[in-house]
Amino acid sequence: MEPPAAEPGGGTMRRGLSTLAAVMACASLTGCAARDADAEVRALVAAAERAAEARDTGFFRDVVAESYADTRGNGRDEIIDLVRGFFFLNTSLEVINRIDEIVLAGDEAATVTLQTAVLGRSAGRGVLGVDADLYAIELELVRQGSAWRIIGADASPVLR
């Protein structure tokens, strides 16, 4: 196959670059293709895992909705304070999530059931300075604008 003939003024190159730019712009917008809510929710859970390991309170401040309420009576401010305290007590964290189920209610709401293993390290904790727990978690999510937000959560230890 022969390469396309060059056009005066570099037209072939311009068309190629403009096509590439259009594809990149489309990929960055949610309106160009059908949303894949399941993939977006999985990406959020993966991002939360990385943020917890980085002890990034700001991530959780952004992802927890103003309307957050859980079964223990916590609102958004209380849950952010709990996250901040957990990060303060643990000098390092390892987190592993396993999603058991994602139930979508259209493209705007989801319930995620997952198991999360958390290994926290800090000075003065046991012989090795390590504490590990396994939690069963259910998250309630809604889409606000283009982002998913947590509006409720229930977590209980699986092993003690």
Rosetta blueprint (number, residue, H / E / L):
1 M L
2 E L
3 P L
4 P L
5 A L
6 A L
7 E L
8 P L
9 G L
10 G L
11 G H
12 T H
13 M H
14 R H
15 R H
16 G H
17 L H
18 S H
19 T H
20 L H
21 A H
22 A H
23 V H
24 M H
25 A H
26 C H
27 A H
28 S H
29 L L
30 T L
31 G L
32 C L
33 A L
34 A L
35 R L
36 D L
37 A H
38 D H
39 A H
40 E H
41 V H
42 R H
43 A H
44 L H
45 V H
46 A H
47 A H
48 A H
49 E H
50 R H
51 A H
52 A H
53 E H
54 A L
55 R L
56 D L
57 T H
58 G H
59 F H
60 F H
61 R H
62 D H
63 V H
64 V E
65 A L
66 E L
67 S L
68 Y L
69 A E
70 D L
71 T L
72 R L
73 G L
74 N L
75 G E
76 R H
77 D H
78 E H
79 I H
80 I H
81 D H
82 L H
83 V H
84 R H
85 G H
86 F H
87 F H
88 F H
89 L H
90 N L
91 T L
92 S E
93 L E
94 E E
95 V E
96 I E
97 N E
98 R E
99 I E
100 D E
101 E E
102 I E
103 V E
104 L E
105 A E
106 G L
107 D L
108 E L
109 A E
110 A E
111 T E
112 V E
113 T E
114 L E
115 Q E
116 T E
117 A E
118 V E
119 L E
120 G E
121 R E
122 S L
123 A L
124 G L
125 R L
126 G L
127 V L
128 L L
129 G L
130 V E
131 D E
132 A E
133 D E
134 L E
135 Y E
136 A E
137 I E
138 E E
139 L E
140 E E
141 L E
142 V E
143 R E
144 Q E
145 G L
146 S L
147 A E
148 W E
149 R E
150 I E
151 I E
152 G E
153 A E
154 D E
155 A E
156 S E
157 P E
158 V L
159 L L
160 R L
